[in-house]
Amino acid sequence: MESRDEETPLVDDNLVVQTPKKNHARDVHILSSAFLLVFLAYGAVQNLESTLNTEDDLGTTSLGILYVSFTFFSLVASMVVRGLGSKNALVLGTTGYWLFIAANLKPSWYTMVPASVYLGFSASIIWVGQGTYLTSTARSHARDYNLHEGTVIGNFNGEFWGLFASHQFVGNLISLALLKDGTEGSTSGTTLLYVVFLCSMTLGTILMCFLTKKNDEAEGGLPDSSVSLYSNMVSLSKSVITPLFDVRMLLVIPLIAYSGLQQAFVWAEFTKDVVTPALGESGVGGAMAVYGAFDAICSLAAGRLTSGPTSITLIVSGGAFIQAIVFLWLLLEYRLTSGVLGIVYPLLMAAILGIGDGVFNTQLNALLGILFKHDPEGAFAQLKVWQSASIAVVFFLSSYISLKAMLLIMLAALCLSYAGFLFLTLKVEKAFSSSSS
């Protein structure tokens, strides 16, 4: 007995000390809530630009400049995010939105244009940082808990985009409550509204500071001064150009561009040519609240149903189909009517367009996260380059193009982008699946 006791080790060699698993879902909750606080303010102000800052089309032109800036800065955003790390990029990115709201307190060409240009830079890094951070978090969660990666990416994107999409609902309700119609077409309560929105953005920025820095970004930071300018330029050119040599990216780009077109169509054309004639300017907030509510619900549902390329194909097909119905309805059948139907029809269209936007937001982000594991920064930079470019085009052309012409463009873009997407999922995805299995 004594010998057996002596042979018994004080510490069991077979005992494995397990480190506690990180709660990655916490970071998704924080990220989603922070974006809601920031964008409930920005989204509502963006919807009001074309109605409040009407002198010399200051509001619409500022948004056009913003998205042109967004497009160009998105070309370098992936390199900036790699240098800063996605968490730091997220925090820095909020400053541009704060400055843009502040500029609206004293709107002029001297305040709005610089704020719009800087917001283009801020938006580029915050969105590339968001896509990179969310994908990295989902992969870490799937690895730590031995879960299917595609399902986790879909679930995390569903939660983020569901909460994010609700910013249209919350922000427009705040605008509806605080803004009052004044005399001679003026609007009162704008200063109070902007102050409330600045407070909301400040809370969102503070919340982002509590995000966990990812281990795979531990080596991130500002580039070493010893790195030559030539090396930086080579790295930049690779991040911008290399994805364009990937046939999968080339087939996704049309759908990315369409997702931007359909968003800008709602902001610039639908509210002006469909909602305002039927419900008046005071009804724009209500219609956009319906749009945001259904966008949020669809984002949550679509994210939960996403498990891989096959489910993405089915969900995108549904979103494309219902948006095509709205475009054909407006083009062929819709007429301005009075009574209950005159109120119901624009709200129904807003709900359907919100469902489609929820589909494209969740599925494009999930698809890029699944297909481009080796370069998520570059993939999400391409997403924002093509989205923001298409949005800028709509804002600059909105004053010169009719609703009918825009609807024809939307239908053509939808058919072209959906055809490329189907080719990707039916042909290229087979090779991807076999190589990953």
N, C-alpha and C positions, 0 to 999 in steps of 0.2 A: 504493500500500500504506500509505504513511504517513497519507494522508487517511482511509483506512478505519479505521486504528488510532485516529486522533484522534476519529473519529465514534463509536467503540465506547464506550458508557458504562461507568464504573467499576462501577456496580451495575445489574443487569438490572431494568428497570422492571416486567417481566412476572413477576418472581419474587414469589410470594406467600408471605409469612412466616406459617406455620401455628403457631398456639398449641397446645401439647399438650392433648389431650383429657383431661378429668378421668375418673378411674376411679370412676364412680358405683356400680358393683357393690360396691366396698369399703364404702361407707356402708351398703348393705343387709346385708352380712355382719356389720358391727359392730352395727347395730340389732337384727338377729335374735339374735345371740349375747347381747347385753345383756338383751333381754327374756327369753331362756331362763334366764339366771342369776337374774333377779329373780323370775320367775313359777314356776320350779321350787320355790322356797321358799313363795311365797304360795299356789300351787295346792294343795300338799300340806297346808299348815296349814288352808286352807279346808275340805278334805275331812275334817279331823280335828276341826273345831270342834264338830260335833254329837255327837261321842263323847267328847272330852276335857273340854270345858267344859259339863257337863250340869246343873250346879246352877242351878235356876230358869231353865233353857233359855238360859243366858247366851250360849253359842256361836251357837245358831240366831238368837236375837234380835239379837245383834251383827251378824250377816250381813244380817239384814233391815234394820237401821238403816243399815248400810253402803250397801246398794243403793238405799234411799230417798234418802240423801245424794247418791249417785252420780247419781240421776235429776235431782234439782234443780240440782246444780252443773253438770250437762251442758248446762243451758239457757244458762249464761253462759260455758261453756268455750271456745266459738269466739272470743269477744271476748278472753279471757285469752290464748289461744294467739296471736292476731293481735298482741297487745301485747308478749308475751314473745318471740315467734318459736318455731317448733316445736322447735328443738334445746333451748332453755332450758326450755321446757315439759316436755320429756321428762326432763331431769335433775331438775327440781323435783318432777315427778310420782313419782319413785322414793322420795322421802322418806316419803310416806304409807305405802307398803308396809313400809318399814323400821320405822316406828313401830308399825305394827299387829303385826308379829312380836314386837317388843320388849315390847309390852303383854301378850302371851301368856305371858311369863315370870312375871308376877304378875297373873293374870287376875282381874278384879273389875269391878263396874259402873263404878267410878271410873277405871279404865284402859282398858277395852275400848270403852266408849261414845264417849269423846272420840276415841280412835284410829280408831274406825269412821267417825265423822263426817268427820274430816280425810282419811281414806283415800278417802271418797267424792269429795272435792274433788280429791285427787291423781289418782285414777283417771280422772276426767273429763278433765283436761288431758293426761294421758299418752296416753290413747287417741285423743283428737282430734289431739294432736300427732303420734302415730304414723301415723294415716291421712293427715294433711296432708304429713308429711315423706316418707313412702314414695311417695305419688302424685307429689309434686314431683320426687323423685329419678328416678322412672321416666320422667317427661316429659322431664327434662333428658337422660337417657341416650338416649331415642328421638330427640330433636332433635340431639344431638351426633353420633350414629352413624347417623343417617338410617334408623331402624328403625320398624316399625309400632307406634304408641303403645299400642294395645290389647293387643298381644302382650307388650310389655315390662311393662305394668302387671300382666298376668296372671302373667308369670314372676316378677316381684319379689314379688308377693303370695304366690305359691306357695312361694318360698323362705322368706319371713318366717313364714307360717303353718305351714309344715312344721316348721321349727325350733322355733317357739313351741309347737306342739302337743306336741312331745316333752317339754315340761316336766312333763306329767302322768306320763309314763313314768319320767323321771329322778327327779323329786321323790318319787314314791311308792316307788320302789326304795330311796331314802335313808331314808325313814320306816320301811320294812320292815326295813332293816338295823339301825337305831338304836333303835327302840322295842321294848320287851320287856313281855310280859304279867306283871304283878305279882300279889300276893295280893289276894283279895277284889275282883277286877275292876279293880284299879288298874293304871296303866301307868307304867313306869320309862323313863328315857332322854329325857324330853321337854326338859329343860334343855339337854342336849348337842345335841339335834336343832335347837332354836331358835338356839343359838349358831352352828352350822354354816350354818343358813339365813341368819342375819344376815351372816355372812362372804360368802356367795354374793351376797346383795343388794348389799353394798358393792362387790364386784368389778363387778357389772353397772352400778352408778352411775358408777364410774370409767371403764368402757368407753364409756359414752354421751358422756363429755366429749370423746372423740376423733372424734365425728361432725363432718362438714363443714357449716358454716353455709351455707344455700342463698343464692344471689345474689338471688333474688326476695324474700328475707326480710331483705336488708341494711338496709332502712329500718325493720325491726321494732324494737321497744323499748317502753319504757313510754310511755303516752300523755302528750302535752304537757300541762302543768298549765294552759295557757291554754285548752284545750278545755273547753267548758262541760259541766256535768252533763247538761244537756238533750241535747247532741249525743251523749254516751255512751249515754244511755238510748234515743235514737232508733236508734243503731247496734246496741244490744243487741236491741231489739225487732225490727229487720229481720233479724238473724241467726237469731232464734228463730222468728219468725212467717212471714217471706217464703218459706222452703222449703215451708211448709204450703199455700201457694197454687199450688204446682207439682204438677200432676196426676201427674207421674212419682213424686214423693216420696210422695204419698198412696197410690199403688199399691204402693210398696215397703215402706211402714211395717208392714203386716201381716206380711210375711215377716221383717222385722227383729225384730218382737215375738216371732214364733215361734222365731227363732234363740235368743233369750234364754230362752224357755220350755223348749226342748229341752235347753239346757245346765243349767238349774236342775232339770229333771226327773232328769237323771243324778246331779247332786250331792245332791239332797234326797230323791228318791223311789226311784230305781233302786237306789242303794247300800243304802238302809234296808229296802225291801220285797222286793227280788229277790236282791241279792248276799248280804246278811248272813244271811238264813234258809238259803241254800244253802251258803255258804262260810264263814260266821262272820265276826266282826269282823276277824280277821286276814287274811281273804281279800279285804277291800275294797281294800287296797293293790294286790294282784295284779290284780284286775279293772280298777281304774283305770289301772294300767300298760298293760294290753292296750288299753283305751280310748284312752289317749294315743298308743300306738305306731301304731295304725291311723289315728288322727286325723292324725298327722304324715305318714304315708305318703300318705294321701289328699290332704292339703293340697299336698304337693309335686307329685303327679301332676295334680291338678285345676288347679293354677297353670300347669303346663307346657301343658296342653290349652286354656287360655283364650286366645282371640284377639279376642273381641268379643261383642256381645249374643247372637248366635246360639249360640255355644259355651256361653255362660253359661246360656242357656235349657236346653240339653240336659243339662248337668252338674247344674243344680239339680233338674231333673226326676228324674234318677237318684237323687240324695240324698233327695228327698222320698219317692220310691217305697220305698226300702229302709227308711227310718225308719217309714213306715206299716206295713210288714210286721211290724216288731218290736212296734209298739203293738197291732196286731190279734192277734199271737201271744200277747202277755201278756193281752189282754182275753178271748180266746176259747178258747185251747188250752193255754196253759202251766200246768203243775202241778208243784209241788215234788216232785222225785224223788231217789232215792238212787243211789249208784254213780257210774260215770264220766259218764253223761249229766247227772246232777245238778251236776257240775262244769263240763261242757262248755257246757251251755245258757247259763248266765249270762255266761260268757266270750265266747261267740259273739254274744250280744246286745250286750255291751260293745263288741266289735269293730265291729258294724254301726252302733251309735250313734256311735262315733268317726268312722267314714267319713262319716256324715251331717253331723256337726259340722264336719269338715274341708271338706266341700262348701260349707256355708253361710258359714263364715268367709271363705274365699278368694273366693267368687263375689259375696257382698254387697259386700265391700271393692272388688273390681275393678269391679263395676257402678256403685257410687257414684263411683269415680274417673273412669269414662268418661262418665257422664251429667251430672255436676255439676262440670265443669271451672272454671266461673266462681266457685264458692263451695265449695271442698272442706272448709273448716273448718265451715261451717254444715251440710253434708251429713253429715260424720262426727260432728258433735255430735248430730244427729237420730238417727243410728245408736245412739249410746250412751244417749240419753234413753230410747228405746223398749226397747232391750235390758235396761237396768238396771231399768226399771220392771217389766217382766214377770218378771225374776228375783226382785225384791223381793216381788212378789205370791206367788210359789211358796214362798219361804222363810217368809213369815208364815202361809200357809195349810197348810203341810205337816203341822202337828200336828192339823189339824181336818178333813182331807179324805182319803178312802180312795184306794187305788191305782186302783181301777176308775173312780172319778169323775175322777181326774186323767188317766187314759188317754182317757176320752171327751172331755175338754177338749183334750187334745193332738191327737186326731184331727180335732176340729172346727176348731181353730186351723190345723192343717196344710192342710186342704181350703180354708178361706177365704183363707189367705195365698197358697197356690199359685194359686188362681183369679185373684186380683189381679195376681200376678206374670205369669201367662200373658197377661192382658189388656194389661199394659204392653208385653211383648215382641212381641205380635202386632199391636197397634194403634199405640200411641204411638211405639214404636221406629222405625217406618217414617218418620215425620216427622223424627225425630232423624237417621236415616241420610241422608235426602235433603238436609237442611240442612247436614250436615257433609261431604258429598261435593262 
